[in-house]
Amino acid sequence: MKTIRDTGLLAKRSALQLLRNPAWVFVGLSTPLLYLGLFTPLLRGLPGVNGRSTGSLLDEFLPGILSLFAFSVGIGPGFTVIFELQAGIVERLRVTPTARVALLAGPILANILSMFVFNSILIAVGVAFGFQLHFGLLIVEVLAAMLAATVSAFSMALALRSGGEIQGFAAIMNGINLPVLLLGGVLLPLAIGPLWLRILGHFDPLYYLVSAARTLSQGHIATTATWQAFAVLTPLCFLTVAWATHTYKSAVA
C-alpha cells in the first residue's frame, strides 16, 4: 500500500510540474499537430495516393504519429532527472522514507497519463478531418503505453547513471532518436524502401508499434502485426523497467 500511495503522490507531483510549464505542454501538443497539418498533404504526391481522401490518408498516417508520440514523451523524464540531480532534489529524496520503486513508477505513470490526454486530442482532430474510429485504437493505446514506459524507464535510469551530465545524456538520446524515427516507418512506410532498410526496421521496437497501430486503427485486430508488437514490446518493457528499478534502488539507496 505504501508503494502505491507513494507512486500516486509522485505521479501527481510530475503532472503538476508539467502543468506549471505551459510552454512544454504547447510544444508537446503542437509538434504532432504540425506533422498532421504539414506532412499529410505531402503524402498526396506519392504513387498510388492521388485521389484518396484526407480521411483515408489519416487512417494510415495518424497511427504512426500516435506511435511517434509514445516514443517522444518517454524521453522527457530523463531530462527532468538531470535537472533534479543538478538541483540536489535526488539527494534529498535519498533521506526520505519514500518507496524507491515509486521514484521511478510515479513519473512514468504521469507520463503515460499525459500521453493518453494528448492522444485523445490528436484523435479528435483527426476525426474532424475524416479519421475513422475503431475498437482497435484501445489496443493501440495499450501498446503505446508499453513503449512509453520502456523509453521513460530507460531515459530516467540513463540520466541517473550520467550523474547529472546533460551533454552526454542529450548526445545519447539524440543519437538514438533519429535512427529509431527513420527505421520506425512513422512518416513513410518502410514497404516502399529497399530490402536492407526493411530488414533494419525489424530491429526497431517503434516499427512494431507503428505496424500494429496501422492495422488496429483500421479495425483489424487478430493480425500478425498485432501479436508481433506484443511479443516484442512486452518483454522489452519488462526487462527495461526491471533494469531501471535496479538502477534506482542502487543509486537512491
DRENPA-3360 file (N, C-alpha, C; in nm, 2 decimals, always signed):
BEGIN
1 = MKTIRDTG = +0.08/-0.12/+0.00/+0.00/+0.00/+0.00/+0.09/+0.13/+0.00 ~ +0.20/+0.12/+0.08/+0.28/+0.24/+0.08/+0.34/+0.27/-0.06 ~ +0.38/+0.17/-0.13/+0.44/+0.19/-0.26/+0.34/+0.25/-0.36 ~ +0.21/+0.20/-0.35/+0.11/+0.25/-0.43/+0.08/+0.40/-0.40 ~ +0.07/+0.43/-0.27/+0.05/+0.57/-0.23/+0.16/+0.66/-0.27 ~ +0.28/+0.62/-0.25/+0.39/+0.70/-0.29/+0.40/+0.72/-0.44 ~ +0.36/+0.61/-0.52/+0.36/+0.62/-0.66/+0.26/+0.73/-0.71 ~ +0.14/+0.72/-0.64/+0.04/+0.82/-0.68/+0.08/+0.96/-0.65;
9 = LLAKRSAL = +0.14/+0.98/-0.53/+0.19/+1.12/-0.49/+0.29/+1.17/-0.59 ~ +0.39/+1.08/-0.63/+0.49/+1.13/-0.72/+0.44/+1.15/-0.86 ~ +0.34/+1.07/-0.90/+0.28/+1.09/-1.03/+0.21/+1.23/-1.03 ~ +0.14/+1.26/-0.92/+0.07/+1.39/-0.91/+0.17/+1.50/-0.91 ~ +0.29/+1.48/-0.85/+0.39/+1.59/-0.85/+0.44/+1.61/-0.99 ~ +0.47/+1.50/-1.06/+0.52/+1.51/-1.20/+0.41/+1.58/-1.29 ~ +0.29/+1.54/-1.27/+0.18/+1.60/-1.35/+0.17/+1.75/-1.33 ~ +0.18/+1.79/-1.20/+0.18/+1.94/-1.17/+0.30/+2.01/-1.22;
17 = QLLRNPAW = +0.41/+1.95/-1.22/+0.53/+2.01/-1.29/+0.51/+2.03/-1.43 ~ +0.44/+1.94/-1.50/+0.41/+1.96/-1.64/+0.31/+2.07/-1.67 ~ +0.21/+2.08/-1.58/+0.11/+2.18/-1.60/+0.16/+2.32/-1.57 ~ +0.26/+2.33/-1.48/+0.32/+2.46/-1.45/+0.42/+2.51/-1.56 ~ +0.44/+2.43/-1.66/+0.52/+2.46/-1.77/+0.44/+2.46/-1.90 ~ +0.36/+2.56/-1.92/+0.27/+2.56/-2.04/+0.34/+2.56/-2.17 ~ +0.46/+2.61/-2.17/+0.54/+2.61/-2.30/+0.57/+2.46/-2.34 ~ +0.60/+2.38/-2.24/+0.63/+2.24/-2.27/+0.50/+2.17/-2.32;
25 = VFVGLSTP = +0.39/+2.20/-2.25/+0.26/+2.14/-2.30/+0.23/+2.18/-2.44 ~ +0.25/+2.31/-2.47/+0.22/+2.36/-2.60/+0.31/+2.30/-2.71 ~ +0.44/+2.29/-2.68/+0.53/+2.23/-2.78/+0.50/+2.08/-2.80 ~ +0.47/+2.02/-2.68/+0.45/+1.87/-2.69/+0.32/+1.84/-2.77 ~ +0.22/+1.92/-2.76/+0.10/+1.90/-2.84/+0.11/+1.95/-2.98 ~ +0.17/+2.07/-3.00/+0.18/+2.13/-3.13/+0.26/+2.05/-3.23 ~ +0.36/+1.98/-3.18/+0.45/+1.91/-3.27/+0.38/+1.80/-3.35 ~ +0.30/+1.71/-3.29/+0.23/+1.61/-3.37/+0.12/+1.67/-3.45;
33 = LLYLGLFT = +0.06/+1.78/-3.40/-0.04/+1.85/-3.48/+0.02/+1.91/-3.61 ~ +0.14/+1.96/-3.60/+0.21/+2.01/-3.72/+0.25/+1.90/-3.81 ~ +0.28/+1.78/-3.76/+0.30/+1.67/-3.85/+0.17/+1.64/-3.93 ~ +0.06/+1.64/-3.86/-0.07/+1.62/-3.93/-0.10/+1.72/-4.03 ~ -0.08/+1.85/-3.99/-0.12/+1.96/-4.08/-0.02/+1.98/-4.20 ~ +0.11/+1.96/-4.18/+0.21/+2.00/-4.28/+0.26/+1.88/-4.36 ~ +0.25/+1.76/-4.30/+0.31/+1.64/-4.37/+0.20/+1.56/-4.44 ~ +0.08/+1.56/-4.39/-0.02/+1.48/-4.46/-0.05/+1.53/-4.60;
41 = PLLRGLPG = -0.05/+1.66/-4.63/-0.07/+1.70/-4.77/+0.04/+1.65/-4.87 ~ +0.16/+1.63/-4.81/+0.28/+1.58/-4.90/+0.26/+1.44/-4.94 ~ +0.18/+1.36/-4.87/+0.15/+1.22/-4.90/+0.08/+1.21/-5.03 ~ +0.01/+1.31/-5.07/-0.07/+1.30/-5.19/+0.02/+1.29/-5.32 ~ +0.15/+1.33/-5.30/+0.24/+1.32/-5.41/+0.30/+1.18/-5.43 ~ +0.27/+1.09/-5.34/+0.33/+0.95/-5.35/+0.25/+0.87/-5.46 ~ +0.32/+0.78/-5.53/+0.25/+0.70/-5.63/+0.14/+0.62/-5.56 ~ +0.02/+0.62/-5.63/-0.09/+0.54/-5.58/-0.17/+0.61/-5.48;
49 = VNGRSTGS = -0.14/+0.73/-5.45/-0.21/+0.80/-5.34/-0.31/+0.91/-5.40 ~ -0.28/+0.95/-5.52/-0.37/+1.05/-5.59/-0.51/+1.01/-5.59 ~ -0.60/+1.10/-5.55/-0.74/+1.08/-5.55/-0.80/+1.03/-5.42 ~ -0.71/+0.99/-5.32/-0.76/+0.94/-5.19/-0.80/+1.06/-5.11 ~ -0.90/+1.04/-5.02/-0.95/+1.15/-4.94/-0.85/+1.17/-4.82 ~ -0.87/+1.29/-4.75/-0.78/+1.32/-4.64/-0.81/+1.21/-4.53 ~ -0.93/+1.17/-4.51/-0.96/+1.07/-4.41/-0.89/+0.94/-4.43 ~ -0.89/+0.90/-4.56/-0.82/+0.78/-4.60/-0.67/+0.79/-4.57;
57 = LLDEFLPG = -0.61/+0.90/-4.60/-0.47/+0.92/-4.57/-0.44/+0.92/-4.42 ~ -0.53/+0.98/-4.34/-0.51/+0.99/-4.19/-0.53/+0.85/-4.13 ~ -0.60/+0.76/-4.19/-0.62/+0.62/-4.14/-0.48/+0.55/-4.13 ~ -0.39/+0.59/-4.22/-0.26/+0.53/-4.22/-0.16/+0.62/-4.15 ~ -0.17/+0.75/-4.16/-0.07/+0.84/-4.11/-0.09/+0.87/-3.96 ~ -0.21/+0.89/-3.91/-0.23/+0.92/-3.77/-0.18/+0.82/-3.68 ~ -0.20/+0.69/-3.70/-0.15/+0.58/-3.61/+0.00/+0.59/-3.60 ~ +0.07/+0.63/-3.71/+0.22/+0.65/-3.70/+0.25/+0.76/-3.61;
65 = ILSLFAFS = +0.18/+0.87/-3.61/+0.20/+0.99/-3.53/+0.18/+0.95/-3.38 ~ +0.07/+0.88/-3.35/+0.05/+0.83/-3.22/+0.16/+0.75/-3.17 ~ +0.22/+0.66/-3.25/+0.33/+0.58/-3.21/+0.46/+0.67/-3.19 ~ +0.48/+0.76/-3.27/+0.59/+0.85/-3.26/+0.58/+0.93/-3.12 ~ +0.46/+0.97/-3.09/+0.43/+1.05/-2.97/+0.47/+0.96/-2.85 ~ +0.43/+0.83/-2.85/+0.46/+0.74/-2.74/+0.61/+0.74/-2.72 ~ +0.69/+0.73/-2.82/+0.83/+0.73/-2.81/+0.89/+0.86/-2.76 ~ +0.83/+0.97/-2.81/+0.89/+1.11/-2.78/+0.86/+1.14/-2.64;
73 = VGIGPGFT = +0.74/+1.11/-2.58/+0.71/+1.15/-2.45/+0.80/+1.08/-2.35 ~ +0.85/+0.96/-2.39/+0.94/+0.89/-2.29/+1.07/+0.95/-2.27 ~ +1.12/+1.04/-2.36/+1.25/+1.10/-2.35/+1.25/+1.21/-2.24 ~ +1.14/+1.28/-2.23/+1.13/+1.39/-2.14/+1.17/+1.36/-1.99 ~ +1.12/+1.26/-1.93/+1.15/+1.23/-1.79/+1.30/+1.22/-1.76 ~ +1.38/+1.18/-1.86/+1.52/+1.17/-1.84/+1.59/+1.31/-1.81 ~ +1.54/+1.41/-1.89/+1.59/+1.54/-1.87/+1.54/+1.60/-1.73 ~ +1.42/+1.56/-1.69/+1.38/+1.61/-1.56/+1.47/+1.55/-1.45;
81 = VIFELQAG = +1.51/+1.43/-1.46/+1.60/+1.37/-1.37/+1.74/+1.44/-1.36 ~ +1.78/+1.48/-1.48/+1.91/+1.56/-1.49/+1.90/+1.69/-1.41 ~ +1.79/+1.76/-1.43/+1.77/+1.89/-1.37/+1.75/+1.87/-1.21 ~ +1.69/+1.76/-1.17/+1.67/+1.73/-1.03/+1.80/+1.69/-0.97 ~ +1.89/+1.62/-1.04/+2.02/+1.59/-0.99/+2.10/+1.71/-0.97 ~ +2.10/+1.81/-1.06/+2.17/+1.93/-1.05/+2.12/+2.02/-0.94 ~ +1.99/+2.01/-0.92/+1.93/+2.09/-0.81/+1.94/+2.03/-0.67 ~ +1.99/+1.91/-0.66/+2.00/+1.84/-0.54/+1.88/+1.77/-0.48;
89 = IVERLRVT = +1.77/+1.77/-0.57/+1.65/+1.71/-0.53/+1.66/+1.56/-0.50 ~ +1.74/+1.49/-0.59/+1.76/+1.35/-0.58/+1.83/+1.32/-0.45 ~ +1.92/+1.40/-0.41/+2.00/+1.38/-0.28/+1.90/+1.39/-0.16 ~ +1.81/+1.48/-0.17/+1.71/+1.50/-0.06/+1.62/+1.38/-0.05 ~ +1.58/+1.32/-0.17/+1.50/+1.20/-0.17/+1.56/+1.08/-0.11 ~ +1.70/+1.08/-0.11/+1.77/+0.97/-0.05/+1.74/+0.95/+0.10 ~ +1.71/+1.06/+0.17/+1.69/+1.05/+0.31/+1.54/+1.05/+0.35 ~ +1.45/+1.04/+0.25/+1.31/+1.03/+0.28/+1.27/+0.88/+0.29;
97 = PTARVALL = +1.16/+0.85/+0.35/+1.11/+0.71/+0.36/+1.03/+0.67/+0.23 ~ +1.04/+0.75/+0.13/+0.97/+0.72/+0.00/+1.01/+0.59/-0.06 ~ +0.91/+0.51/-0.10/+0.95/+0.38/-0.16/+1.03/+0.41/-0.29 ~ +1.14/+0.34/-0.30/+1.24/+0.36/-0.41/+1.17/+0.33/-0.55 ~ +1.09/+0.23/-0.55/+1.02/+0.19/-0.68/+0.93/+0.31/-0.72 ~ +0.87/+0.38/-0.63/+0.78/+0.49/-0.66/+0.85/+0.60/-0.73 ~ +0.98/+0.62/-0.69/+1.06/+0.73/-0.76/+1.06/+0.71/-0.91 ~ +1.06/+0.59/-0.95/+1.06/+0.56/-1.09/+0.92/+0.55/-1.15;
105 = AGPILANI = +0.83/+0.48/-1.08/+0.70/+0.45/-1.13/+0.61/+0.57/-1.13 ~ +0.63/+0.67/-1.04/+0.54/+0.78/-1.03/+0.55/+0.87/-1.16 ~ +0.68/+0.91/-1.20/+0.69/+0.99/-1.32/+0.65/+0.91/-1.45 ~ +0.67/+0.78/-1.45/+0.63/+0.70/-1.57/+0.48/+0.70/-1.58 ~ +0.41/+0.69/-1.47/+0.27/+0.69/-1.47/+0.21/+0.82/-1.52 ~ +0.27/+0.93/-1.46/+0.23/+1.06/-1.51/+0.25/+1.08/-1.65 ~ +0.36/+1.03/-1.70/+0.40/+1.04/-1.84/+0.30/+0.97/-1.93 ~ +0.26/+0.85/-1.89/+0.16/+0.77/-1.97/+0.02/+0.84/-1.97;
113 = LSMFVFNS = -0.02/+0.89/-1.85/-0.15/+0.96/-1.85/-0.15/+1.09/-1.94 ~ -0.04/+1.16/-1.94/-0.04/+1.28/-2.02/-0.04/+1.24/-2.17 ~ +0.02/+1.13/-2.20/+0.02/+1.08/-2.34/-0.12/+1.04/-2.38 ~ -0.20/+0.98/-2.29/-0.34/+0.95/-2.32/-0.42/+1.07/-2.35 ~ -0.40/+1.18/-2.27/-0.47/+1.30/-2.29/-0.44/+1.36/-2.43 ~ -0.31/+1.37/-2.46/-0.26/+1.43/-2.58/-0.31/+1.34/-2.70 ~ -0.31/+1.21/-2.69/-0.36/+1.12/-2.79/-0.51/+1.15/-2.82 ~ -0.58/+1.17/-2.71/-0.73/+1.19/-2.73/-0.75/+1.32/-2.81;
121 = ILIAVGVA = -0.67/+1.42/-2.79/-0.68/+1.54/-2.86/-0.65/+1.52/-3.01 ~ -0.54/+1.45/-3.03/-0.50/+1.42/-3.17/-0.60/+1.34/-3.25 ~ -0.66/+1.24/-3.18/-0.76/+1.16/-3.24/-0.88/+1.24/-3.27 ~ -0.92/+1.33/-3.18/-1.04/+1.42/-3.20/-1.02/+1.51/-3.32 ~ -0.90/+1.56/-3.34/-0.86/+1.64/-3.45/-0.87/+1.56/-3.58 ~ -0.82/+1.44/-3.57/-0.82/+1.35/-3.69/-0.96/+1.31/-3.73 ~ -1.05/+1.29/-3.63/-1.19/+1.25/-3.67/-1.25/+1.37/-3.74 ~ -1.22/+1.49/-3.70/-1.28/+1.61/-3.76/-1.25/+1.61/-3.91;
129 = FGFQLHFG = -1.14/+1.55/-3.95/-1.10/+1.55/-4.09/-1.11/+1.42/-4.16 ~ -1.19/+1.33/-4.10/-1.23/+1.20/-4.16/-1.17/+1.08/-4.11 ~ -1.08/+1.09/-4.00/-1.02/+0.97/-3.95/-1.13/+0.88/-3.89 ~ -1.12/+0.75/-3.91/-1.23/+0.65/-3.87/-1.19/+0.59/-3.73 ~ -1.29/+0.59/-3.64/-1.27/+0.53/-3.51/-1.30/+0.39/-3.51 ~ -1.21/+0.31/-3.45/-1.23/+0.16/-3.44/-1.19/+0.12/-3.30 ~ -1.24/+0.00/-3.26/-1.21/-0.05/-3.12/-1.06/-0.08/-3.11 ~ -1.00/-0.11/-3.22/-0.86/-0.14/-3.21/-0.77/-0.03/-3.16;
137 = LLIVEVLA = -0.82/+0.10/-3.16/-0.74/+0.21/-3.10/-0.72/+0.19/-2.95 ~ -0.81/+0.12/-2.88/-0.78/+0.09/-2.74/-0.66/+0.00/-2.72 ~ -0.64/-0.09/-2.81/-0.53/-0.18/-2.81/-0.40/-0.10/-2.85 ~ -0.42/-0.01/-2.94/-0.30/+0.08/-2.98/-0.25/+0.15/-2.85 ~ -0.35/+0.20/-2.77/-0.31/+0.28/-2.65/-0.23/+0.19/-2.55 ~ -0.27/+0.06/-2.54/-0.20/-0.03/-2.45/-0.06/-0.05/-2.50 ~ -0.04/-0.07/-2.63/+0.09/-0.09/-2.69/+0.17/+0.04/-2.67 ~ +0.11/+0.15/-2.70/+0.18/+0.28/-2.68/+0.22/+0.30/-2.54;
145 = AMLAATVS = +0.14/+0.26/-2.45/+0.18/+0.28/-2.30/+0.30/+0.20/-2.27 ~ +0.31/+0.08/-2.33/+0.42/-0.01/-2.30/+0.55/+0.05/-2.36 ~ +0.54/+0.11/-2.48/+0.66/+0.17/-2.54/+0.70/+0.30/-2.46 ~ +0.60/+0.38/-2.42/+0.63/+0.50/-2.34/+0.69/+0.46/-2.21 ~ +0.64/+0.36/-2.14/+0.70/+0.31/-2.02/+0.84/+0.27/-2.04 ~ +0.87/+0.20/-2.15/+1.00/+0.14/-2.18/+1.10/+0.26/-2.20 ~ +1.06/+0.36/-2.28/+1.15/+0.47/-2.31/+1.17/+0.56/-2.19 ~ +1.06/+0.58/-2.11/+1.07/+0.66/-1.99/+1.17/+0.60/-1.89;
153 = AFSMALAL = +1.15/+0.47/-1.86/+1.24/+0.40/-1.77/+1.38/+0.40/-1.81 ~ +1.41/+0.38/-1.94/+1.54/+0.38/-2.00/+1.60/+0.52/-1.98 ~ +1.53/+0.63/-2.02/+1.58/+0.76/-2.01/+1.61/+0.80/-1.87 ~ +1.52/+0.77/-1.77/+1.54/+0.81/-1.63/+1.66/+0.73/-1.57 ~ +1.67/+0.60/-1.60/+1.79/+0.53/-1.55/+1.92/+0.58/-1.61 ~ +1.92/+0.60/-1.74/+2.04/+0.65/-1.80/+2.08/+0.79/-1.75 ~ +1.98/+0.88/-1.72/+2.01/+1.01/-1.67/+2.06/+1.00/-1.53 ~ +2.01/+0.90/-1.45/+2.06/+0.88/-1.31/+2.21/+0.83/-1.32;
161 = RSGGEIQG = +2.24/+0.74/-1.41/+2.37/+0.69/-1.42/+2.47/+0.80/-1.48 ~ +2.42/+0.90/-1.55/+2.50/+1.00/-1.60/+2.56/+1.10/-1.50 ~ +2.49/+1.09/-1.38/+2.54/+1.18/-1.27/+2.51/+1.33/-1.29 ~ +2.41/+1.36/-1.38/+2.37/+1.50/-1.40/+2.45/+1.56/-1.51 ~ +2.52/+1.49/-1.59/+2.59/+1.54/-1.71/+2.49/+1.55/-1.83 ~ +2.44/+1.66/-1.85/+2.33/+1.68/-1.95/+2.39/+1.66/-2.09 ~ +2.51/+1.70/-2.12/+2.57/+1.69/-2.25/+2.57/+1.55/-2.30 ~ +2.63/+1.46/-2.22/+2.64/+1.32/-2.25/+2.51/+1.26/-2.27;
169 = FAAIMNGI = +2.42/+1.29/-2.17/+2.28/+1.23/-2.18/+2.21/+1.27/-2.31 ~ +2.22/+1.40/-2.34/+2.15/+1.45/-2.46/+2.21/+1.39/-2.58 ~ +2.34/+1.38/-2.59/+2.40/+1.32/-2.71/+2.35/+1.18/-2.73 ~ +2.34/+1.10/-2.62/+2.30/+0.96/-2.64/+2.15/+0.95/-2.68 ~ +2.07/+1.03/-2.62/+1.92/+1.03/-2.66/+1.90/+1.08/-2.80 ~ +1.97/+1.19/-2.84/+1.96/+1.24/-2.97/+2.01/+1.14/-3.08 ~ +2.12/+1.07/-3.04/+2.18/+0.97/-3.13/+2.08/+0.85/-3.15 ~ +2.00/+0.82/-3.04/+1.91/+0.71/-3.05/+1.78/+0.75/-3.13;
177 = NLPVLLLG = +1.74/+0.88/-3.11/+1.61/+0.93/-3.16/+1.60/+0.92/-3.31 ~ +1.71/+0.97/-3.38/+1.70/+0.98/-3.52/+1.68/+0.84/-3.59 ~ +1.77/+0.74/-3.57/+1.76/+0.61/-3.63/+1.63/+0.54/-3.59 ~ +1.58/+0.56/-3.47/+1.45/+0.50/-3.43/+1.34/+0.56/-3.51 ~ +1.34/+0.69/-3.53/+1.24/+0.76/-3.60/+1.24/+0.71/-3.75 ~ +1.35/+0.71/-3.81/+1.36/+0.68/-3.95/+1.33/+0.53/-3.98 ~ +1.38/+0.44/-3.89/+1.35/+0.30/-3.91/+1.22/+0.25/-3.87 ~ +1.14/+0.34/-3.79/+1.01/+0.30/-3.75/+0.90/+0.31/-3.85;
185 = GVLLPLAI = +0.93/+0.38/-3.96/+0.83/+0.39/-4.07/+0.72/+0.48/-4.03 ~ +0.75/+0.58/-3.94/+0.64/+0.67/-3.89/+0.58/+0.76/-4.00 ~ +0.67/+0.83/-4.07/+0.63/+0.92/-4.17/+0.60/+0.85/-4.31 ~ +0.68/+0.76/-4.35/+0.66/+0.69/-4.47/+0.67/+0.54/-4.44 ~ +0.59/+0.45/-4.49/+0.60/+0.31/-4.47/+0.73/+0.25/-4.52 ~ +0.80/+0.16/-4.45/+0.92/+0.10/-4.49/+0.90/+0.01/-4.61 ~ +0.78/-0.02/-4.64/+0.75/-0.11/-4.76/+0.79/-0.05/-4.89 ~ +0.80/+0.08/-4.89/+0.84/+0.15/-5.02/+1.00/+0.16/-5.03;
193 = GPLWLRIL = +1.07/+0.12/-4.92/+1.21/+0.13/-4.92/+1.28/+0.00/-4.97 ~ +1.41/+0.00/-4.98/+1.49/-0.12/-5.02/+1.49/-0.23/-4.92 ~ +1.53/-0.34/-4.96/+1.52/-0.46/-4.87/+1.61/-0.44/-4.75 ~ +1.73/-0.39/-4.76/+1.82/-0.37/-4.64/+1.76/-0.28/-4.54 ~ +1.68/-0.18/-4.59/+1.62/-0.09/-4.49/+1.50/-0.15/-4.42 ~ +1.43/-0.24/-4.49/+1.32/-0.31/-4.43/+1.37/-0.41/-4.32 ~ +1.49/-0.47/-4.35/+1.54/-0.56/-4.26/+1.59/-0.49/-4.13 ~ +1.65/-0.37/-4.14/+1.70/-0.30/-4.03/+1.58/-0.25/-3.94;
201 = GHFDPLYY = +1.47/-0.23/-4.01/+1.35/-0.18/-3.94/+1.30/-0.28/-3.83 ~ +1.32/-0.41/-3.86/+1.28/-0.51/-3.76/+1.36/-0.51/-3.63 ~ +1.47/-0.44/-3.63/+1.54/-0.42/-3.50/+1.50/-0.30/-3.42 ~ +1.40/-0.23/-3.47/+1.35/-0.11/-3.41/+1.21/-0.14/-3.34 ~ +1.20/-0.13/-3.21/+1.07/-0.15/-3.14/+0.96/-0.06/-3.19 ~ +0.99/+0.06/-3.23/+0.89/+0.15/-3.28/+0.83/+0.10/-3.41 ~ +0.90/+0.03/-3.49/+0.85/-0.02/-3.61/+0.73/-0.12/-3.58 ~ +0.74/-0.20/-3.48/+0.64/-0.30/-3.45/+0.51/-0.22/-3.40;
209 = LVSAARTL = +0.53/-0.12/-3.32/+0.41/-0.04/-3.28/+0.35/+0.03/-3.39 ~ +0.42/+0.09/-3.48/+0.37/+0.16/-3.60/+0.29/+0.06/-3.69 ~ +0.35/-0.06/-3.71/+0.28/-0.16/-3.80/+0.15/-0.20/-3.73 ~ +0.15/-0.23/-3.60/+0.03/-0.28/-3.54/-0.07/-0.17/-3.53 ~ -0.03/-0.04/-3.50/-0.12/+0.07/-3.49/-0.20/+0.09/-3.62 ~ -0.13/+0.07/-3.73/-0.20/+0.10/-3.86/-0.30/-0.01/-3.89 ~ -0.28/-0.13/-3.85/-0.38/-0.23/-3.88/-0.49/-0.23/-3.77 ~ -0.45/-0.20/-3.65/-0.56/-0.19/-3.54/-0.65/-0.08/-3.56;
217 = SQGHIATT = -0.60/+0.04/-3.60/-0.68/+0.16/-3.62/-0.78/+0.14/-3.73 ~ -0.76/+0.04/-3.82/-0.85/+0.02/-3.93/-0.95/-0.10/-3.90 ~ -0.94/-0.14/-3.77/-1.04/-0.24/-3.73/-0.99/-0.39/-3.74 ~ -0.87/-0.41/-3.78/-0.81/-0.54/-3.80/-0.73/-0.58/-3.67 ~ -0.79/-0.66/-3.59/-0.73/-0.69/-3.46/-0.64/-0.81/-3.46 ~ -0.69/-0.93/-3.50/-0.62/-1.05/-3.50/-0.53/-1.06/-3.62 ~ -0.42/-0.98/-3.62/-0.32/-0.98/-3.73/-0.18/-1.02/-3.68 ~ -0.10/-1.05/-3.77/+0.04/-1.08/-3.74/+0.11/-0.96/-3.68;
225 = ATWQAFAV = +0.08/-0.84/-3.73/+0.14/-0.72/-3.68/+0.11/-0.70/-3.53 ~ -0.01/-0.74/-3.49/-0.06/-0.71/-3.35/+0.02/-0.81/-3.26 ~ +0.02/-0.93/-3.29/+0.09/-1.03/-3.19/+0.24/-1.01/-3.19 ~ +0.30/-0.97/-3.31/+0.44/-0.94/-3.31/+0.47/-0.82/-3.22 ~ +0.38/-0.71/-3.22/+0.41/-0.60/-3.14/+0.40/-0.64/-2.99 ~ +0.31/-0.72/-2.95/+0.30/-0.76/-2.81/+0.42/-0.85/-2.78 ~ +0.46/-0.94/-2.87/+0.57/-1.03/-2.85/+0.71/-0.95/-2.83 ~ +0.72/-0.83/-2.89/+0.84/-0.76/-2.88/+0.83/-0.66/-2.77;
233 = LTPLCFLT = +0.72/-0.58/-2.76/+0.72/-0.47/-2.66/+0.70/-0.52/-2.52 ~ +0.63/-0.63/-2.50/+0.60/-0.68/-2.36/+0.73/-0.72/-2.29 ~ +0.81/-0.81/-2.34/+0.94/-0.84/-2.27/+1.04/-0.73/-2.27 ~ +1.04/-0.64/-2.37/+1.13/-0.53/-2.37/+1.09/-0.43/-2.26 ~ +0.96/-0.41/-2.24/+0.91/-0.32/-2.13/+0.95/-0.38/-2.00 ~ +0.93/-0.51/-1.98/+0.96/-0.57/-1.85/+1.11/-0.57/-1.82 ~ +1.19/-0.60/-1.92/+1.33/-0.60/-1.89/+1.39/-0.46/-1.86 ~ +1.34/-0.36/-1.94/+1.39/-0.22/-1.92/+1.35/-0.17/-1.79;
241 = VAWATHTY = +1.22/-0.19/-1.75/+1.17/-0.14/-1.62/+1.24/-0.21/-1.51 ~ +1.27/-0.34/-1.52/+1.34/-0.41/-1.42/+1.49/-0.36/-1.40 ~ +1.55/-0.33/-1.52/+1.69/-0.27/-1.51/+1.68/-0.13/-1.45 ~ +1.59/-0.05/-1.49/+1.57/+0.08/-1.43/+1.54/+0.08/-1.28 ~ +1.46/-0.01/-1.24/+1.43/-0.03/-1.10/+1.55/-0.06/-1.02 ~ +1.63/-0.15/-1.07/+1.75/-0.19/-1.00/+1.85/-0.07/-1.00 ~ +1.86/+0.00/-1.10/+1.94/+0.12/-1.11/+1.90/+0.22/-1.00 ~ +1.77/+0.25/-0.99/+1.72/+0.34/-0.89/+1.74/+0.30/-0.75;
249 = KSAVA = +1.72/+0.17/-0.73/+1.74/+0.12/-0.59/+1.88/+0.13/-0.55 ~ +1.97/+0.11/-0.64/+2.12/+0.12/-0.61/+2.16/+0.26/-0.59 ~ +2.11/+0.35/-0.68/+2.15/+0.49/-0.68/+2.09/+0.57/-0.57 ~ +1.97/+0.54/-0.53/+1.90/+0.62/-0.43/+1.88/+0.55/-0.30 ~ +1.97/+0.45/-0.28/+1.96/+0.37/-0.15/+1.99/+0.45/-0.03;
% end
